[in-house]
Amino acid sequence: MAIITELPNRIRLRFQVGFTDTGNPKYATQSFSKVKEDASHDDIYDVANGIASLCGYDLEGIYLEEDKLMV
């Protein structure tokens, strides 16, 4: 039987920070770990947008990583 261990959640914000020499978009990511497991998806989304508004780049996506360890 597998034992499931919850690992700390993380959000990643992906920003478009410019363009390459060939004109393709250039991206950068910023990660924030230890997101509370009981935080609602709406709250996480609101906080991520608030953080992104302070960064000065166009936000391309918000990614929530919910990790579990199976042994």
Secondary structure, 3 states (H helix, E strand, C coil): CCCEEECCEEEEEEEEEEECCCCCEEEEEEEEEEECCCCCHHHHHHHHHHHHHCCCCEEEEEEEECCEEEC
